[in-house]
Amino acid sequence: MVLVEVFGTGCAKCKRMLKNVEIAVRDLKIDAEIRKIEGLDEMIERGVMLTPALYVDGEAKVVGHVPCVEDIKQILLGEK
């Protein structure tokens, strides 16, 4: 199972990132747990300084912008 974490405070960009992640996971039919992290303390603890941020299996993949669904698919497949 892949752990996908979306960090953000609930702004429009963060919501769009979460939606794009959900679409990518659904389209790829992969076994993934998607977590939305909104707490500032946890973000600081994990080193997230810009949002939205996308982590896959604990590794930062995207910080500060919203990737399109196709880019997220490539990330999840290990191509980016």
VOBA-1610 file (N, C-alpha, C; in pm, whole numbers, padded with zeros to 5 digits, always signed):
BEGIN
Met+00084-00118+00000Met+00000+00000+00000Met+00088+00125+00000Val+00047+00222-00076Val+00118+00349-00086Val+00053+00448+00009Leu+00134+00522+00083Leu+00084+00627+00170Leu+00102+00760+00098Val-00010+00827+00072Val-00008+00957+00004Val-00061+01061+00102Glu+00021+01163+00128Glu-00018+01267+00222Glu-00025+01401+00151Val-00135+01471+00173Val-00152+01605+00119Val-00153+01701+00237Phe-00056+01792+00239Phe-00044+01890+00346Phe-00101+02022+00298Gly-00187+02081+00379Gly-00244+02210+00345Gly-00344+02254+00449Thr-00366+02383+00455Thr-00451+02440+00559Thr-00598+02446+00520Gly-00633+02400+00402Gly-00772+02402+00360Gly-00802+02507+00254Cys-00698+02568+00199Cys-00718+02669+00094Cys-00762+02600-00036Ala-00800+02680-00133Ala-00848+02626-00260Ala-00743+02538-00329Lys-00616+02580-00325Lys-00510+02500-00388Lys-00495+02365-00318Cys-00504+02364-00187Cys-00490+02240-00111Cys-00605+02144-00143Lys-00724+02199-00154Lys-00841+02116-00189Lys-00828+02061-00329Arg-00775+02143-00421Arg-00756+02096-00559Arg-00652+01986-00565Met-00545+02000-00488Met-00442+01896-00483Met-00502+01764-00434Leu-00581+01770-00326Leu-00643+01649-00272Leu-00733+01584-00376Lys-00813+01664-00445Lys-00902+01610-00547Lys-00822+01545-00660Asn-00714+01611-00705Asn-00630+01554-00811Asn-00566+01423-00767Val-00524+01415-00641Val-00466+01291-00588Val-00571+01180-00589Glu-00691+01211-00543Glu-00797+01111-00539Glu-00829+01060-00679Ile-00833+01148-00777Ile-00860+01108-00916Ile-00746+01019-00968Ala-00622+01058-00943Ala-00507+00980-00990Ala-00506+00840-00930Val-00530+00831-00800Val-00532+00700-00732Val-00644+00614-00789Arg-00761+00674-00807Arg-00875+00600-00863Arg-00845+00552-01005Asp-00792+00642-01089Asp-00764+00605-01228Asp-00659+00495-01239Leu-00558+00500-01152Leu-00452+00399-01155Leu-00492+00268-01087Lys-00600+00275-01009Lys-00649+00157-00935Lys-00540+00100-00845Ile-00467+00190-00777Ile-00363+00143-00686Ile-00416+00140-00543Asp-00354+00057-00464Asp-00390+00046-00323Asp-00316+00156-00249Ala-00390+00260-00211Ala-00327+00375-00147Ala-00412+00425-00031Glu-00342+00471+00071Glu-00408+00541+00180Glu-00379+00689+00159Ile-00484+00769+00149Ile-00469+00913+00128Ile-00500+00983+00259Arg-00406+01062+00305Arg-00425+01139+00429Arg-00419+01287+00397Lys-00509+01364+00456Lys-00507+01510+00445Lys-00460+01564+00579Ile-00349+01634+00579Ile-00293+01689+00701Ile-00309+01840+00700Glu-00385+01892+00796Glu-00413+02035+00803Glu-00351+02103+00924Gly-00304+02025+01020Gly-00250+02083+01143Gly-00114+02147+01123Leu-00102+02272+01163Leu+00025+02344+01147Leu+00138+02279+01226Asp+00108+02229+01345Asp+00213+02165+01425Asp+00272+02045+01353Glu+00186+01963+01293Glu+00236+01845+01222Glu+00313+01885+01096Met+00266+01990+01028Met+00339+02038+00910Met+00479+02083+00948Ile+00489+02162+01054Ile+00620+02211+01100Ile+00708+02094+01141Glu+00649+02000+01214Glu+00723+01882+01260Glu+00780+01803+01142Arg+00707+01798+01031Arg+00749+01722+00913Arg+00835+01805+00819Gly+00854+01935+00849Gly+00939+02018+00766Gly+00869+02082+00648Val+00737+02083+00649Val+00661+02144+00540Val+00652+02294+00564Met+00713+02371+00475Met+00714+02517+00491Met+00626+02587+00387Leu+00595+02521+00279Leu+00506+02574+00175Leu+00394+02474+00151Thr+00275+02525+00128Thr+00164+02438+00094Thr+00105+02483-00039Pro+00038+02395-00107Pro+00017+02256-00072Pro+00146+02175-00092Ala+00152+02063-00024Ala+00265+01972-00038Ala+00213+01830-00053Leu+00281+01753-00136Leu+00244+01614-00161Leu+00361+01525-00121Tyr+00334+01434-00030Tyr+00434+01336+00013Tyr+00385+01198-00027Val+00477+01115-00075Val+00445+00975-00107Val+00541+00888-00029Asp+00484+00802+00053Asp+00562+00715+00141Asp+00667+00793+00220Gly+00626+00910+00272Gly+00711+00989+00357Gly+00810+01080+00288Glu+00812+01079+00156Glu+00908+01159+00080Glu+00836+01273+00007Ala+00888+01395+00022Ala+00830+01511-00046Ala+00844+01496-00196Lys+00734+01511-00267Lys+00734+01501-00412Lys+00699+01634-00479Val+00609+01710-00417Val+00566+01839-00471Val+00546+01934-00355Val+00599+02055-00368Val+00582+02156-00264Val+00553+02290-00329Gly+00446+02355-00283Gly+00418+02491-00323Gly+00335+02512-00448His+00296+02404-00515His+00207+02418-00631His+00122+02293-00646Val+00022+02303-00733Val-00071+02191-00754Val-00038+02123-00886Pro+00009+01999-00882Pro+00034+01927-01006Pro-00097+01879-01068Cys-00096+01863-01199Cys-00214+01809-01266Cys-00225+01659-01236Val-00339+01602-01268Val-00365+01460-01241Val-00260+01373-01309Glu-00224+01406-01432Glu-00126+01323-01505Glu+00011+01326-01438Asp+00051+01441-01386Asp+00179+01449-01315Asp+00175+01366-01186Ile+00063+01370-01117Ile+00049+01289-00995Ile+00055+01141-01028Lys-00006+01102-01138Lys+00002+00961-01181Lys+00147+00920-01202Gln+00225+01004-01268Gln+00365+00973-01293Gln+00442+00962-01161Ile+00411+01051-01068Ile+00475+01045-00936Ile+00442+00913-00867Leu+00316+00875-00871Leu+00272+00752-00802Leu+00330+00627-00868Leu+00355+00635-00996Leu+00415+00522-01068Leu+00567+00523-01059Gly+00623+00624-00992Gly+00767+00631-00974Gly+00841+00684-01095Glu+00770+00752-01184Glu+00832+00802-01306Glu+00883+00945-01291Lys+00850+01010-01180Lys+00895+01149-01158Lys+00961+01159-01025
//
